[in-house]
């Protein structure tokens, strides 16, 4: 799978993305999207928000979160770290090969 990593801006906030040539789709870092939607002040607050939301969804039996997969995306410290990702429609999760 060929991937192209790119930072997108939404209302001046960074959202990490990956383009998958095989699927011809963009995938987004869920924690970044949560940070934008929740208007989080920093990455730590966004991560805590996503972790709590993910926990609540799992408790409700939400299978989307249960089947959530991760991809390595560049973190603020420059290292590649596993990150939960979602496709453009939010229903398809990218599996990390």
C-alpha positions, 0 to 999 in steps of 0.5 A, a space after each residue: 500500500 502506497 501512502 502519502 502523509 499530509 497535514 491538512 488545516 481546518 480553522 487553523 488547526 492541524 489534522 494529520 492525514 494519509 492518502 491510500 493509493 489502493 483505496 483512493 481515499 484520505 484517512 484522518 487522525 481521529 484525535 485531531 478531528 476530535 480536537 477540532 470539533 471539541 475546540 481543544 486547546 492542545 493535543 493532550 486535551 484532544 487525546 483525553 477527549 478521544 480516549 474518554 469518548 472511545 471508552 464510552 462508545 465501547 461500553 455502549 457496544 459500539 462496534 465501530 470503535 471496537 474494530 478501530 485500527 491504527 496507522 503510524 502518523 508523525 506525532 508532535 515529537 517527530 516520531 511515528 506513532 500508532 494513531 486511530 484513523 477513519 476514512 472520509 465517510 467515517 464508517 471504514 477503518 484503515 487496517 495497518 498491514 
